[in-house]
């Protein structure tokens, strides 16, 4: 474990969490740019290279770990915020602090969604608003809530799929716009890009992991083995059931849907495998951050990770300016999206470290902390 005390922010931060954000940020930028720049290509059924399949923004192997990593790290951050809270007054203050942060992110995300549909920010806000209620719950209650969110998502998707055989496509559960209270709630809880069901399970995993962070060195190997086992079991079970339910009957297709590991099918095995992958990556990353805590690479990534909100917003406006306004980049495939992503990512790292030396907190982070505490 490696802790960093920031004199500028008067706060203690966990290095591996900031580094995790920096790594996740790269994946988010690539997936977003590839999805927006090559939307029709990303949905194409034509033969794709292995890298194009990996980076497919909807069904690729790498489509899920990066955003899930962001959400789990957010959960860990919530847990660390509440770890030293031991009086009723402090608990109440922390709840309001989480609620203010959630309201800020939700409002910001709702506005950003007009220019960047599918942004994770309003969901991030919803996670923090939920945390203001559940952050002090017992381990057992949190686990039950996580399982509940996972089960609801799987059952809803399974039911919707079953309804298609009766000609009912349940389009009302996939509103085009969040233009009414009902449609907004549907999007937040069960539809669109990062709904609470099942993404709340990822957030709760982060909270539970954060509660055990001080003993992480002791349980590191156990966590790694458990995580890898969860991933292996999920894909093995998926493979076995798909091989058995291999016909075109409604029953077999429903089973294949239920055990799917694809992100937008939101099955139980998808949630289990995603948690396993991200927890395993975090355990390894935490070990590396501890071992090489004085290296320049870790220090650079740590500083960048403290400004991911500003960089995330910047990558949106850079894309809209360079691609939509100036027409300097046109879609040609993953190669163009990757080159643009790397250019923006490297520039962001350089900028973040320059800014931190002179001003400390990032500009958006400063407003966020001012409003949310």
SULRAVEN-V875523 format. One record per residue. N is the residue number from 1. SS is DSSP state (H for helix, E for strand, C for the rest). OMEGA is omega in whole degrees, -180 to 180 (999 if undefined). Layout:
[[N	SS	OMEGA] [N	SS	OMEGA]]
//
This chain:
[[1	C	-180] [2	C	180] [3	E	178] [4	E	178] [5	E	-178] [6	E	179] [7	C	179] [8	C	-174] [9	C	-179] [10	C	-174] [11	E	176] [12	E	-177] [13	E	176] [14	E	-173] [15	H	-176] [16	H	177] [17	H	178] [18	H	179] [19	H	178] [20	H	178] [21	H	-179] [22	H	179] [23	H	180] [24	H	-179] [25	H	180] [26	H	179] [27	H	179] [28	H	-179] [29	H	-180] [30	H	-179] [31	H	179] [32	H	-179] [33	H	179] [34	H	-180] [35	H	-179] [36	H	-175] [37	H	-175] [38	C	-172] [39	H	-179] [40	H	179] [41	H	180] [42	H	180] [43	C	-174] [44	C	177] [45	C	180] [46	C	-177] [47	C	-178] [48	C	176] [49	C	-180] [50	H	179] [51	H	177] [52	H	177] [53	H	178] [54	H	-174] [55	C	176] [56	C	-171] [57	C	-178] [58	C	-175] [59	C	-177] [60	C	178] [61	C	-177] [62	H	-178] [63	H	-171] [64	H	-173] [65	H	-175] [66	H	177] [67	H	177] [68	H	177] [69	H	177] [70	H	-177] [71	H	179] [72	H	177] [73	H	176] [74	H	177] [75	H	177] [76	H	178] [77	H	177] [78	H	-180] [79	H	180] [80	H	175] [81	H	-174] [82	H	-172] [83	C	-178] [84	C	-179] [85	C	-174] [86	C	175] [87	C	-178] [88	H	179] [89	H	179] [90	H	178] [91	H	179] [92	H	180] [93	H	180] [94	H	177] [95	H	179] [96	H	178] [97	H	178] [98	H	180] [99	H	179] [100	H	178] [101	H	178] [102	H	179] [103	H	179] [104	H	-177] [105	H	180] [106	H	180] [107	H	178] [108	H	-179] [109	H	179] [110	H	178] [111	H	-179] [112	H	-178] [113	C	178] [114	C	-180] [115	C	-179] [116	C	-176] [117	C	179] [118	C	-179] [119	C	-179] [120	C	-171] [121	H	179] [122	H	177] [123	H	175] [124	H	178] [125	H	179] [126	H	177] [127	H	-179] [128	H	176] [129	H	176] [130	H	180] [131	H	179] [132	H	178] [133	H	-169] [134	H	-172] [135	C	-177] [136	C	178] [137	C	177] [138	C	179] [139	H	-178] [140	H	180] [141	H	180] [142	H	179] [143	H	179] [144	H	179] [145	H	178] [146	H	178] [147	H	179] [148	H	-179] [149	H	179] [150	H	-179] [151	H	180] [152	H	-179] [153	H	-178] [154	H	-178] [155	H	180] [156	H	-180] [157	H	178] [158	H	179] [159	H	180] [160	H	179] [161	H	179] [162	H	-179] [163	H	-179] [164	H	179] [165	C	178] [166	C	180] [167	C	178] [168	C	-175] [169	C	175] [170	C	-178] [171	H	179] [172	H	177] [173	H	175] [174	C	-177] [175	C	180] [176	C	180] [177	C	174] [178	C	-171] [179	C	176] [180	C	178] [181	H	-180] [182	H	-179] [183	H	178] [184	H	180] [185	H	178] [186	H	180] [187	H	-177] [188	H	-172] [189	H	-171] [190	C	-174] [191	C	176] [192	C	-165] [193	C	-176] [194	C	-174] [195	C	-180] [196	H	174] [197	H	18] [198	H	-171] [199	H	176] [200	H	178] [201	H	178] [202	H	-180] [203	H	180] [204	H	175] [205	H	177] [206	H	178] [207	H	-179] [208	H	178] [209	H	178] [210	H	179] [211	H	-179] [212	C	-173] [213	H	-178] [214	H	177] [215	H	-175] [216	H	-179] [217	H	-178] [218	H	-174] [219	H	-174] [220	H	-178] [221	H	179] [222	H	178] [223	H	-178] [224	H	-180] [225	H	180] [226	H	-178] [227	H	179] [228	H	178] [229	H	179] [230	H	179] [231	H	-180] [232	H	180] [233	H	-177] [234	H	-178] [235	H	177] [236	H	179] [237	H	178] [238	H	-179] [239	H	-178] [240	H	-177] [241	H	178] [242	H	179] [243	H	178] [244	H	-179] [245	C	-173] [246	C	180] [247	C	-179] [248	C	179] [249	C	-179] [250	H	-179] [251	H	-179] [252	H	179] [253	H	178] [254	H	177] [255	H	178] [256	H	178] [257	H	-175] [258	H	-177] [259	C	-179] [260	C	175] [261	C	178] [262	C	-175] [263	H	-173] [264	H	171] [265	H	172] [266	C	178] [267	C	-179] [268	H	-179] [269	H	175] [270	H	-180] [271	H	-178] [272	H	-179] [273	H	179] [274	H	177] [275	H	-179] [276	H	-179] [277	H	-174] [278	H	178] [279	H	178] [280	H	178] [281	H	-179] [282	H	180] [283	H	179] [284	H	-179] [285	H	179] [286	H	177] [287	H	180] [288	H	179] [289	H	178] [290	H	-177] [291	H	-177] [292	C	-173] [293	C	-179] [294	C	-178] [295	C	-180] [296	H	180] [297	H	180] [298	H	-179] [299	H	179] [300	H	179] [301	H	179] [302	H	-179] [303	H	179] [304	H	-179] [305	H	179] [306	C	-177] [307	C	-176] [308	H	179] [309	H	178] [310	H	-179] [311	H	178] [312	H	178] [313	H	-179] [314	H	-177] [315	H	177] [316	H	-177] [317	H	175] [318	H	179] [319	H	-178] [320	H	179] [321	H	-174] [322	H	-175] [323	H	-173] [324	H	-177] [325	H	-174] [326	C	179] [327	C	-178] [328	C	-180] [329	C	178] [330	C	-177] [331	C	174] [332	C	-178] [333	C	-178] [334	H	-177] [335	H	180] [336	H	179] [337	H	-179] [338	H	179] [339	H	179] [340	H	180] [341	H	-180] [342	H	179] [343	H	180] [344	H	-177] [345	H	-180] [346	H	178] [347	H	180] [348	H	178] [349	H	179] [350	H	-180] [351	H	-177] [352	H	-179] [353	H	175] [354	H	-179] [355	H	-176] [356	H	-180] [357	H	-174] [358	H	-172] [359	H	-179] [360	C	-178] [361	C	174] [362	C	-176] [363	H	179] [364	H	178] [365	H	179] [366	H	177] [367	H	179] [368	H	179] [369	H	180] [370	H	-179] [371	H	-173] [372	H	-180] [373	C	999]]
//
